[in-house]
Amino acid sequence: MSTSDEKIKKAFSQKNWNEIKTSDSWQIFKIMAEFVEGFEKLSTIGPCVSIFGSARTKEDNKYYQLAEQVAFTLTQHGYGIITGGGPGIMEAANKGAKRGNGKSVGLNIHLPFEQTSNPFIDQDKLIIFKHFFVRKVMFQKYAQGFIVLPGGFGTFDEFFESATLIQTGKIGRFPIVLVGTSYWKGLIDWIEDKVLEEQKNISPEDKELFTLVDTADEAVAVINEFYSKYLLSPNF
């Protein structure tokens, strides 16, 4: 037993310590159950695009309206839509998918504060996760591309993780589209000036992992152009 384990053990009775160890072991099965449910529900959905963005974006915001139009346009090209299932940009994207009669998938998450599922998700394609990392696997595995609208830390996490997995060869290349030049340009400039040019922490070709656009038609064109070179198929 490690020194840290010894210190923790002193804070608990032997009975409580054993219960903690048992609980950790059983947690593995809870995680497995989330993976199984996700794989079973999503394995037959066909080509989809994941759309990310802030849960705080209101309906009168231009990016809410843009997310809805992006999703609608994608459905007219045969894609389903996957979102995080919540409000804001996620709701807008599911709304656009519904309006376009496309598949509308929601991968929601239990949070300390309430996040209810938006009403535009196909009910047979709604999954509620406890673990962020299981949820992110589903986004990666079952999407043909990522479209990223303005958001906060969660949106950044999803963007950078996908870029990292492609950069390191852990997943196959797929298109990542950032929507909103005025929002993303500062970040892109910092990546080019500091991360690439000044510190050499990425390679010049890593800039090609994502594309910056401003309109729904431009975003969809990036997805279509990428897959015009390949047979469109799910990522499994």
WOKAUR-V947590 format. One record per residue. N is the residue number from 1. RES is the residue in one small letter. OMEGA is omega in whole degrees, -180 to 180 (none if undefined). BURIAL is 1 if it has 16 or more other ideal C-beta (glycine too) atoms within 10 Angstrom, else 0. D_CENTER is the distance of its C-alpha to the mean C-alpha in Angstrom with 1 decimal. Layout:
# WOKAUR-V947590
n=N res=RES omega=OMEGA burial=BURIAL d_center=D_CENTER
n=N res=RES omega=OMEGA burial=BURIAL d_center=D_CENTER
This chain:
# WOKAUR-V947590
n=1 res=m omega=-178 burial=0 d_center=38.3
n=2 res=s omega=178 burial=0 d_center=36.9
n=3 res=t omega=180 burial=0 d_center=38.3
n=4 res=s omega=177 burial=0 d_center=35.2
n=5 res=d omega=180 burial=0 d_center=35.5
n=6 res=e omega=180 burial=0 d_center=39.2
n=7 res=k omega=179 burial=0 d_center=38.5
n=8 res=i omega=-177 burial=0 d_center=36.0
n=9 res=k omega=-180 burial=0 d_center=38.4
n=10 res=k omega=-179 burial=0 d_center=41.2
n=11 res=a omega=-177 burial=0 d_center=39.2
n=12 res=f omega=170 burial=0 d_center=39.1
n=13 res=s omega=179 burial=0 d_center=41.7
n=14 res=q omega=-179 burial=0 d_center=41.6
n=15 res=k omega=180 burial=0 d_center=40.6
n=16 res=n omega=178 burial=0 d_center=37.5
n=17 res=w omega=179 burial=0 d_center=36.6
n=18 res=n omega=178 burial=0 d_center=36.7
n=19 res=e omega=179 burial=0 d_center=34.6
n=20 res=i omega=-180 burial=0 d_center=31.9
n=21 res=k omega=179 burial=0 d_center=31.9
n=22 res=t omega=180 burial=0 d_center=31.9
n=23 res=s omega=178 burial=0 d_center=29.0
n=24 res=d omega=-179 burial=0 d_center=26.9
n=25 res=s omega=-179 burial=0 d_center=27.9
n=26 res=w omega=178 burial=0 d_center=27.0
n=27 res=q omega=179 burial=0 d_center=23.5
n=28 res=i omega=-178 burial=0 d_center=22.8
n=29 res=f omega=175 burial=0 d_center=23.6
n=30 res=k omega=178 burial=0 d_center=21.3
n=31 res=i omega=178 burial=0 d_center=18.4
n=32 res=m omega=-179 burial=0 d_center=19.7
n=33 res=a omega=177 burial=0 d_center=20.0
n=34 res=e omega=177 burial=1 d_center=16.3
n=35 res=f omega=-178 burial=0 d_center=15.6
n=36 res=v omega=180 burial=0 d_center=18.5
n=37 res=e omega=180 burial=0 d_center=17.4
n=38 res=g omega=-180 burial=1 d_center=14.0
n=39 res=f omega=-177 burial=0 d_center=15.7
n=40 res=e omega=-177 burial=0 d_center=18.5
n=41 res=k omega=-171 burial=1 d_center=16.7
n=42 res=l omega=-172 burial=1 d_center=14.3
n=43 res=s omega=-177 burial=0 d_center=16.7
n=44 res=t omega=-174 burial=0 d_center=18.6
n=45 res=i omega=-179 burial=1 d_center=16.3
n=46 res=g omega=-175 burial=0 d_center=16.9
n=47 res=p omega=179 burial=1 d_center=15.2
n=48 res=c omega=174 burial=1 d_center=12.1
n=49 res=v omega=176 burial=1 d_center=9.8
n=50 res=s omega=178 burial=1 d_center=6.2
n=51 res=i omega=-177 burial=1 d_center=7.1
n=52 res=f omega=177 burial=1 d_center=6.0
n=53 res=g omega=-172 burial=1 d_center=9.1
n=54 res=s omega=172 burial=1 d_center=11.6
n=55 res=a omega=-175 burial=1 d_center=12.8
n=56 res=r omega=-177 burial=0 d_center=16.2
n=57 res=t omega=-177 burial=1 d_center=16.7
n=58 res=k omega=-174 burial=0 d_center=19.8
n=59 res=e omega=-179 burial=0 d_center=20.9
n=60 res=d omega=179 burial=0 d_center=23.5
n=61 res=n omega=-177 burial=1 d_center=21.1
n=62 res=k omega=-179 burial=0 d_center=21.0
n=63 res=y omega=172 burial=1 d_center=17.3
n=64 res=y omega=-179 burial=1 d_center=17.0
n=65 res=q omega=179 burial=0 d_center=19.4
n=66 res=l omega=178 burial=1 d_center=17.8
n=67 res=a omega=178 burial=1 d_center=14.5
n=68 res=e omega=-179 burial=1 d_center=16.7
n=69 res=q omega=177 burial=1 d_center=18.7
n=70 res=v omega=-178 burial=1 d_center=15.9
n=71 res=a omega=178 burial=1 d_center=14.7
n=72 res=f omega=-178 burial=1 d_center=18.4
n=73 res=t omega=178 burial=1 d_center=19.3
n=74 res=l omega=-180 burial=1 d_center=16.7
n=75 res=t omega=179 burial=1 d_center=18.2
n=76 res=q omega=176 burial=0 d_center=21.6
n=77 res=h omega=173 burial=1 d_center=20.8
n=78 res=g omega=-180 burial=0 d_center=19.9
n=79 res=y omega=165 burial=1 d_center=16.1
n=80 res=g omega=-177 burial=1 d_center=14.3
n=81 res=i omega=174 burial=1 d_center=11.4
n=82 res=i omega=174 burial=1 d_center=8.3
n=83 res=t omega=175 burial=1 d_center=7.0
n=84 res=g omega=170 burial=1 d_center=6.9
n=85 res=g omega=-176 burial=1 d_center=10.6
n=86 res=g omega=180 burial=1 d_center=12.2
n=87 res=p omega=175 burial=1 d_center=14.5
n=88 res=g omega=-180 burial=1 d_center=14.5
n=89 res=i omega=179 burial=1 d_center=12.2
n=90 res=m omega=178 burial=1 d_center=10.4
n=91 res=e omega=-179 burial=1 d_center=14.0
n=92 res=a omega=-179 burial=1 d_center=15.1
n=93 res=a omega=176 burial=1 d_center=12.8
n=94 res=n omega=177 burial=1 d_center=13.8
n=95 res=k omega=178 burial=1 d_center=17.3
n=96 res=g omega=178 burial=1 d_center=17.4
n=97 res=a omega=180 burial=1 d_center=16.5
n=98 res=k omega=180 burial=1 d_center=19.2
n=99 res=r omega=180 burial=0 d_center=21.6
n=100 res=g omega=-179 burial=1 d_center=21.2
n=101 res=n omega=177 burial=0 d_center=21.8
n=102 res=g omega=177 burial=1 d_center=18.7
n=103 res=k omega=-175 burial=1 d_center=16.5
n=104 res=s omega=-173 burial=1 d_center=14.4
n=105 res=v omega=177 burial=1 d_center=11.9
n=106 res=g omega=177 burial=1 d_center=10.7
n=107 res=l omega=-173 burial=1 d_center=8.9
n=108 res=n omega=-175 burial=1 d_center=10.7
n=109 res=i omega=171 burial=1 d_center=11.7
n=110 res=h omega=179 burial=0 d_center=15.3
n=111 res=l omega=178 burial=0 d_center=16.0
n=112 res=p omega=172 burial=0 d_center=19.5
n=113 res=f omega=-172 burial=0 d_center=19.7
n=114 res=e omega=170 burial=0 d_center=19.3
n=115 res=q omega=-178 burial=1 d_center=16.2
n=116 res=t omega=178 burial=0 d_center=17.3
n=117 res=s omega=178 burial=1 d_center=15.6
n=118 res=n omega=-172 burial=1 d_center=16.3
n=119 res=p omega=-174 burial=0 d_center=19.2
n=120 res=f omega=179 burial=1 d_center=17.7
n=121 res=i omega=170 burial=1 d_center=15.8
n=122 res=d omega=-172 burial=1 d_center=17.9
n=123 res=q omega=177 burial=0 d_center=19.2
n=124 res=d omega=-180 burial=0 d_center=19.3
n=125 res=k omega=175 burial=1 d_center=15.5
n=126 res=l omega=176 burial=1 d_center=14.6
n=127 res=i omega=179 burial=1 d_center=13.7
n=128 res=i omega=-176 burial=0 d_center=13.9
n=129 res=f omega=172 burial=1 d_center=13.0
n=130 res=k omega=-173 burial=0 d_center=15.0
n=131 res=h omega=179 burial=0 d_center=13.2
n=132 res=f omega=-173 burial=0 d_center=10.0
n=133 res=f omega=176 burial=0 d_center=10.4
n=134 res=v omega=179 burial=1 d_center=11.0
n=135 res=r omega=-178 burial=1 d_center=8.0
n=136 res=k omega=175 burial=1 d_center=5.8
n=137 res=v omega=-179 burial=1 d_center=8.5
n=138 res=m omega=176 burial=1 d_center=8.2
n=139 res=f omega=-177 burial=1 d_center=4.9
n=140 res=q omega=-171 burial=1 d_center=7.0
n=141 res=k omega=-170 burial=0 d_center=10.2
n=142 res=y omega=177 burial=1 d_center=10.3
n=143 res=a omega=176 burial=1 d_center=8.9
n=144 res=q omega=179 burial=1 d_center=11.7
n=145 res=g omega=177 burial=1 d_center=10.0
n=146 res=f omega=170 burial=1 d_center=7.4
n=147 res=i omega=-170 burial=1 d_center=9.1
n=148 res=v omega=176 burial=1 d_center=8.7
n=149 res=l omega=-177 burial=1 d_center=11.4
n=150 res=p omega=-180 burial=1 d_center=13.1
n=151 res=g omega=-178 burial=1 d_center=11.7
n=152 res=g omega=-174 burial=0 d_center=12.6
n=153 res=f omega=-180 burial=0 d_center=11.9
n=154 res=g omega=178 burial=1 d_center=8.6
n=155 res=t omega=177 burial=1 d_center=7.5
n=156 res=f omega=-180 burial=0 d_center=9.7
n=157 res=d omega=-179 burial=0 d_center=8.4
n=158 res=e omega=178 burial=1 d_center=5.0
n=159 res=f omega=-175 burial=1 d_center=7.5
n=160 res=f omega=178 burial=0 d_center=10.2
n=161 res=e omega=180 burial=0 d_center=9.0
n=162 res=s omega=178 burial=1 d_center=8.3
n=163 res=a omega=180 burial=1 d_center=11.6
n=164 res=t omega=-178 burial=0 d_center=13.3
n=165 res=l omega=177 burial=0 d_center=12.8
n=166 res=i omega=-179 burial=1 d_center=14.1
n=167 res=q omega=-176 burial=1 d_center=16.8
n=168 res=t omega=178 burial=0 d_center=18.0
n=169 res=g omega=180 burial=0 d_center=18.1
n=170 res=k omega=173 burial=0 d_center=16.1
n=171 res=i omega=178 burial=0 d_center=14.3
n=172 res=g omega=180 burial=0 d_center=15.8
n=173 res=r omega=170 burial=0 d_center=15.4
n=174 res=f omega=-174 burial=1 d_center=13.3
n=175 res=p omega=172 burial=1 d_center=13.1
n=176 res=i omega=-175 burial=1 d_center=11.0
n=177 res=v omega=174 burial=1 d_center=12.4
n=178 res=l omega=-177 burial=1 d_center=12.9
n=179 res=v omega=177 burial=1 d_center=14.7
n=180 res=g omega=-178 burial=1 d_center=17.6
n=181 res=t omega=-177 burial=0 d_center=20.1
n=182 res=s omega=180 burial=0 d_center=21.7
n=183 res=y omega=-171 burial=1 d_center=18.6
n=184 res=w omega=-171 burial=1 d_center=17.3
n=185 res=k omega=179 burial=0 d_center=20.7
n=186 res=g omega=178 burial=0 d_center=21.7
n=187 res=l omega=-179 burial=0 d_center=18.8
n=188 res=i omega=178 burial=0 d_center=19.5
n=189 res=d omega=179 burial=0 d_center=23.2
n=190 res=w omega=178 burial=0 d_center=22.8
n=191 res=i omega=-178 burial=1 d_center=20.9
n=192 res=e omega=-174 burial=0 d_center=23.7
n=193 res=d omega=-174 burial=0 d_center=26.6
n=194 res=k omega=-174 burial=0 d_center=25.9
n=195 res=v omega=-177 burial=0 d_center=23.5
n=196 res=l omega=-171 burial=1 d_center=25.0
n=197 res=e omega=-174 burial=0 d_center=28.5
n=198 res=e omega=-173 burial=0 d_center=29.7
n=199 res=q omega=179 burial=0 d_center=28.2
n=200 res=k omega=-178 burial=0 d_center=27.4
n=201 res=n omega=171 burial=0 d_center=24.3
n=202 res=i omega=178 burial=0 d_center=22.5
n=203 res=s omega=180 burial=0 d_center=24.2
n=204 res=p omega=-179 burial=0 d_center=24.9
n=205 res=e omega=179 burial=0 d_center=23.0
n=206 res=d omega=176 burial=1 d_center=19.7
n=207 res=k omega=-178 burial=0 d_center=19.9
n=208 res=e omega=-179 burial=0 d_center=19.4
n=209 res=l omega=-178 burial=1 d_center=15.9
n=210 res=f omega=-179 burial=1 d_center=14.7
n=211 res=t omega=-180 burial=1 d_center=16.6
n=212 res=l omega=-179 burial=1 d_center=17.4
n=213 res=v omega=-179 burial=1 d_center=18.6
n=214 res=d omega=-175 burial=0 d_center=19.8
n=215 res=t omega=178 burial=0 d_center=20.2
n=216 res=a omega=-179 burial=1 d_center=18.6
n=217 res=d omega=178 burial=0 d_center=21.0
n=218 res=e omega=-180 burial=0 d_center=20.2
n=219 res=a omega=-179 burial=1 d_center=16.5
n=220 res=v omega=180 burial=1 d_center=17.4
n=221 res=a omega=178 burial=1 d_center=20.1
n=222 res=v omega=179 burial=1 d_center=18.0
n=223 res=i omega=-178 burial=1 d_center=16.1
n=224 res=n omega=-179 burial=1 d_center=19.6
n=225 res=e omega=180 burial=0 d_center=21.4
n=226 res=f omega=-175 burial=1 d_center=19.3
n=227 res=y omega=172 burial=1 d_center=19.8
n=228 res=s omega=180 burial=0 d_center=23.4
n=229 res=k omega=-174 burial=0 d_center=24.1
n=230 res=y omega=171 burial=0 d_center=22.7
n=231 res=l omega=-178 burial=0 d_center=23.0
n=232 res=l omega=-179 burial=0 d_center=19.9
n=233 res=s omega=177 burial=0 d_center=18.8
n=234 res=p omega=-176 burial=0 d_center=16.0
n=235 res=n omega=179 burial=0 d_center=14.6
n=236 res=f omega=none burial=0 d_center=17.0
